[in-house]
C-alpha cells in the first residue's frame, strides 16, 4: 500500500530505516505493509498499516510499527493509542500468523511505551523493542 511522508522529518527518517521498509523511487512514496481484518466498527477502516515486516519465529511474520515515541502525553493522545491497540488486537485475532512490534530508537522511549501498554488490557497484543543499530 502506498503512503506519502507523514510526521516530522525525524519520524520519517526513523520509519524509513525499519526492517522490510521500502520506497517507490518514481513516486517518492513509501510502500507499507497492511494487515486486513474485519473491523467491528461499521464505518471503521478494515486495515492497519505498518512501516516494515520481517520473518518471525515458527512461521509468523512480524509487522513493525516504527515510533519515535508513543503518544501518551495527554488523555486525548492516550485515547488514540488505545483505539489503535484495540484495532491491532482485532486484526491479530483475524490473522494469527502475524505478530506486531512497536520499535523505538532508544530504551527510554521503549520503556515508557511498554509501561503504558502493560497498564492496558492489550499488554499481550504488541511487543516493544529498541531498534538495533547496524
C-alpha positions as CSV (number, residue, x, y, z in Angstrom):
1,X,0.0,0.0,0.0
2,X,1.5,3.4,-0.9
3,X,1.8,6.1,1.7
4,X,3.1,9.6,1.4
5,X,5.5,11.2,4.0
6,X,3.9,11.8,7.4
7,X,5.0,13.5,10.6
8,X,8.2,15.4,11.4
9,X,11.4,14.7,9.4
10,X,13.0,12.8,12.3
11,X,10.0,10.4,12.4
12,X,10.0,9.9,8.6
13,X,13.8,9.1,8.7
14,X,13.3,6.6,11.6
15,X,10.4,4.9,9.7
16,X,12.5,4.7,6.5
17,X,15.1,2.7,8.4
18,X,12.7,0.0,9.5
19,X,13.5,-3.6,8.6
20,X,11.5,-4.5,5.5
21,X,10.7,-0.9,4.6
22,X,10.9,0.2,1.0
23,X,10.0,3.2,-1.2
24,X,9.0,3.7,-4.8
25,X,11.7,5.9,-6.2
26,X,9.5,7.1,-9.0
27,X,6.7,8.4,-6.8
28,X,8.7,9.1,-3.6
29,X,6.1,7.3,-1.6
30,X,6.7,4.5,0.9
31,X,5.3,1.1,0.2
32,X,4.0,-0.1,3.6
33,X,2.7,-3.4,4.8
34,X,-1.0,-3.6,5.7
35,X,-3.0,-6.1,7.7
36,X,-6.6,-6.6,6.6
37,X,-9.3,-7.6,9.1
38,X,-13.0,-7.4,9.8
39,X,-13.3,-4.2,11.7
40,X,-16.2,-4.5,14.2
41,X,-16.9,-0.7,13.8
42,X,-19.3,-0.2,10.9
43,X,-17.5,2.8,9.4
44,X,-14.0,1.8,10.6
45,X,-11.1,1.0,8.4
46,X,-10.6,-2.6,7.5
47,X,-6.8,-2.5,7.5
48,X,-3.9,-1.3,9.6
49,X,-0.6,0.0,8.1
50,X,2.9,-0.8,9.3
51,X,6.3,0.5,8.5
52,X,8.1,-2.8,7.9
53,X,8.0,-6.5,8.1
54,X,10.4,-9.3,8.9
55,X,10.3,-13.1,9.4
56,X,9.3,-14.2,12.9
57,X,9.5,-17.4,14.8
58,X,7.5,-20.5,13.9
59,X,6.4,-19.2,10.5
60,X,5.0,-16.0,11.8
61,X,5.5,-12.6,10.2
62,X,6.5,-9.6,12.4
63,X,4.8,-6.4,11.4
64,X,6.8,-3.4,12.6
65,X,5.4,0.0,13.6
66,X,8.4,2.4,14.0
67,X,7.7,5.1,16.5
68,X,10.0,7.8,17.9
69,X,7.7,7.8,21.0
70,X,4.3,6.6,22.0
71,X,1.7,9.4,22.2
72,X,0.7,9.3,25.8
73,X,1.3,12.9,26.9
74,X,-2.4,13.7,27.5
75,X,-5.8,11.9,27.7
76,X,-6.7,12.6,24.1
77,X,-3.4,11.1,22.8
78,X,-3.8,8.1,25.2
79,X,-7.3,7.5,23.8
80,X,-5.9,7.5,20.3
81,X,-3.3,5.0,21.3
82,X,-5.9,2.8,23.0
83,X,-8.0,2.9,19.8
84,X,-5.1,1.8,17.8
85,X,-4.3,-1.0,20.2
86,X,-7.9,-2.1,20.0
87,X,-7.7,-2.3,16.2
88,X,-4.4,-4.1,16.3
89,X,-5.8,-6.6,18.7
90,X,-8.9,-7.3,16.5
91,X,-6.6,-7.6,13.4
92,X,-4.3,-10.1,15.1
93,X,-7.3,-12.2,16.1
94,X,-8.3,-12.4,12.4
95,X,-4.7,-13.0,11.4
96,X,-2.9,-15.2,14.0
97,X,0.1,-15.8,11.7
98,X,1.2,-12.2,12.3
99,X,2.7,-10.5,15.4
100,X,3.1,-6.8,15.9
101,X,6.2,-4.9,17.2
102,X,6.4,-1.3,18.2
103,X,10.0,-0.3,17.6
104,X,11.7,2.7,19.2
105,X,15.0,4.5,18.8
106,X,16.1,4.1,22.4
107,X,15.4,2.3,25.7
108,X,13.8,5.4,27.4
109,X,11.1,5.6,24.8
110,X,10.6,1.8,24.6
111,X,10.3,1.5,28.4
112,X,7.8,4.4,28.5
113,X,5.7,2.7,25.8
114,X,6.0,-0.7,27.4
115,X,4.9,0.7,30.8
116,X,1.8,2.3,29.3
117,X,0.9,-0.8,27.2
118,X,1.4,-3.1,30.2
119,X,-1.2,-1.0,32.1
120,X,-3.9,-1.8,29.5
121,X,-5.8,-4.9,28.5
122,X,-3.6,-5.0,25.4
123,X,-0.4,-5.9,27.1
124,X,-0.1,-9.2,25.1
125,X,-1.1,-7.6,21.8
126,X,2.1,-5.6,20.9
127,X,5.7,-6.3,21.7
128,X,8.0,-3.4,22.3
129,X,11.7,-3.3,21.3
130,X,14.6,-0.9,20.7
131,X,15.9,-0.8,17.1
132,X,19.3,-2.5,16.7
133,X,21.7,-0.2,15.0
134,X,23.9,-1.8,12.4
